[in-house]
Amino acid sequence: MYAILLSLALARAGLRPGSPPTGTLPRSRAERILVVGATGGTGRELVAQALARGYSVTALVRSASRLEVEHPRTTVLEGDVLDAAAVDTAVGGQEAVLSALGHKRFFYPTRILSAGTRNILRAMEARDAPRLVCATALGIGDSAGQMGLYYSLFTIPAILPFYFWDKTRQERAIAASAVEWVIVRPGVLTNGEKLGRLRHGRGIGSLLWTVRISRADVAAFMLDQLESDAYLRAAPGVAA
Ligand SMILES: NC(=O)c1ccc[n+]([C@@H]2O[C@H](COP(=O)([O-])OP(=O)(O)OC[C@H]3O[C@@H](n4cnc5c(N)ncnc54)[C@H](OP(=O)(O)O)[C@@H]3O)[C@@H](O)[C@H]2O)c1
């Protein structure tokens, strides 16, 4: 019963239709991007793949020693996403922000994802940084239930309810913002290699089965969103 109520509540909290998808970014492709969550699994892939695509990458990290990247087009800034001044400094001069922010404080209420994302959005609006691409998860908003039975009936309600509530607040903050946004909702993440074959869009996932995707493929799809308006102000699911 709790699982059903939680799923319904998450669905009710879903995104409302946004403005028509007209973006400014791909016209003059971004060159300078900020990666938040750069020391995490997806974040490391974002940094490596963005450098390979020719971007200049600034990484906002809590501890620079956790990111072993030495590249002339990389700048590492130490700071916490909950520190509005540090986020503002990191966003200054960027043309896009990619967020793979996450944490493991599952068992009590937190607002790290939503409060950190609000700091990012405020800085982007103040600094005219046009585009945010943010990873959340299948199971949020109108994708409620799409993580498969095991996650929908056990993992999300029993282990991740606080985390998913905060992800819901995070998505709502993004949808209400003035920036060009793309929310990317992956299935369960793996550390597998980049296959380059993935399914994306509304309706990805399954009521019955758990869908998965590698962090490397998620990162590639997130970077693709800097070069396309196809999912502007939309929240596609992604799965292998
Ligand atoms: N795991 C799954 O199966 C799954 C499925 C769907 C979606 N997702 C979502 O996909 C996203 C990426 O997941 P992941 O597993 O690749 O991430 P991850 O390895 O858990 O990395 C999270 C990143 O966020 C950073 N971070 C946490 N708190 C921060 C703070 N206060 N200030 C600045 N940075 C902070 C971490 O930095 P530190 O290194 O300093 O801790 C780390 O770089 C997350 O939002 C996750 O919830 C995960």
The ligand as a Tripos MOL2 file, in Angstrom:
@<TRIPOS>MOLECULE
LIG
   48    52     1     0     0
SMALL
NO_CHARGES

@<TRIPOS>ATOM
      1 N1         22.8580    4.1270   -8.9530 N.am      1 LIG1
      2 C1         21.8580    3.9200   -9.7920 C.2       1 LIG1
      3 O1         21.5080    2.7830  -10.1340 O.2       1 LIG1
      4 C2         21.1220    5.1080  -10.3650 C.ar      1 LIG1
      5 C3         20.0110    4.8950  -11.1840 C.ar      1 LIG1
      6 C4         19.3840    6.0020  -11.7720 C.ar      1 LIG1
      7 C5         19.8450    7.2730  -11.5160 C.ar      1 LIG1
      8 N2         20.9210    7.4540  -10.6960 N.ar      1 LIG1
      9 C6         21.3650    8.8320  -10.4800 C.3       1 LIG1
     10 O2         22.3720    9.1630  -11.4380 O.3       1 LIG1
     11 C7         23.2190   10.1940  -10.8950 C.3       1 LIG1
     12 C8         24.6650    9.7580  -11.0250 C.3       1 LIG1
     13 O3         24.8580    8.5720  -10.2750 O.3       1 LIG1
     14 P1         26.3360    8.0180   -9.9650 P.3       1 LIG1
     15 O4         26.1350    6.7060   -9.2570 O.co2     1 LIG1
     16 O5         27.1810    8.0670  -11.1710 O.co2     1 LIG1
     17 O6         26.8260    9.1140   -8.9360 O.3       1 LIG1
     18 P2         27.8540    8.9590   -7.7130 P.3       1 LIG1
     19 O7         28.9590    8.0300   -8.1140 O.co2     1 LIG1
     20 O8         27.0970    8.6590   -6.4520 O.co2     1 LIG1
     21 O9         28.4780   10.4330   -7.6390 O.3       1 LIG1
     22 C9         27.7910   11.4970   -7.0720 C.3       1 LIG1
     23 C10        28.6320   12.7480   -7.2020 C.3       1 LIG1
     24 O10        27.9720   13.8300   -6.5190 O.3       1 LIG1
     25 C11        28.9560   14.4910   -5.7260 C.3       1 LIG1
     26 N3         28.3920   15.1920   -4.5860 N.ar      1 LIG1
     27 C12        27.6200   14.6680   -3.5900 C.ar      1 LIG1
     28 N4         27.3170   15.6370   -2.6960 N.ar      1 LIG1
     29 C13        27.9200   16.7780   -3.1430 C.ar      1 LIG1
     30 C14        27.9890   18.0860   -2.6460 C.ar      1 LIG1
     31 N5         27.3520   18.4440   -1.5070 N.pl3     1 LIG1
     32 N6         28.6970   19.0090   -3.3350 N.ar      1 LIG1
     33 C15        29.3260   18.6670   -4.4960 C.ar      1 LIG1
     34 N7         29.3100   17.4360   -5.0160 N.ar      1 LIG1
     35 C16        28.6160   16.4900   -4.3370 C.ar      1 LIG1
     36 C17        29.8710   13.3880   -5.2810 C.3       1 LIG1
     37 O11        31.0640   13.9510   -4.8030 O.3       1 LIG1
     38 P3         32.0350   13.1950   -3.7300 P.3       1 LIG1
     39 O12        32.9510   12.3450   -4.5790 O.co2     1 LIG1
     40 O13        32.7250   14.3110   -3.0560 O.co2     1 LIG1
     41 O14        31.1490   12.4020   -2.8220 O.co2     1 LIG1
     42 C18        30.0280   12.6250   -6.5780 C.3       1 LIG1
     43 O15        30.9420   13.2780   -7.4230 O.3       1 LIG1
     44 C19        22.7580   10.3850   -9.4490 C.3       1 LIG1
     45 O16        21.8560   11.4610   -9.3730 O.3       1 LIG1
     46 C20        22.0260    9.0850   -9.1430 C.3       1 LIG1
     47 O17        21.0550    9.2270   -8.1340 O.3       1 LIG1
     48 C21        21.5740    6.4070  -10.1280 C.ar      1 LIG1
@<TRIPOS>BOND
     1     1     2 1
     2     2     3 2
     3     2     4 1
     4     4     5 ar
     5     4    48 ar
     6     5     6 ar
     7     6     7 ar
     8     7     8 ar
     9     8     9 1
    10     8    48 ar
    11     9    10 1
    12     9    46 1
    13    10    11 1
    14    11    12 1
    15    11    44 1
    16    12    13 1
    17    13    14 1
    18    14    15 2
    19    14    16 1
    20    14    17 1
    21    17    18 1
    22    18    19 2
    23    18    20 1
    24    18    21 1
    25    21    22 1
    26    22    23 1
    27    23    24 1
    28    23    42 1
    29    24    25 1
    30    25    26 1
    31    25    36 1
    32    26    27 ar
    33    26    35 ar
    34    27    28 ar
    35    28    29 ar
    36    29    30 ar
    37    29    35 ar
    38    30    31 1
    39    30    32 ar
    40    32    33 ar
    41    33    34 ar
    42    34    35 ar
    43    36    37 1
    44    36    42 1
    45    37    38 1
    46    38    39 2
    47    38    40 1
    48    38    41 1
    49    42    43 1
    50    44    45 1
    51    44    46 1
    52    46    47 1
@<TRIPOS>SUBSTRUCTURE
     1 LIG1         1 GROUP 0 **** ****
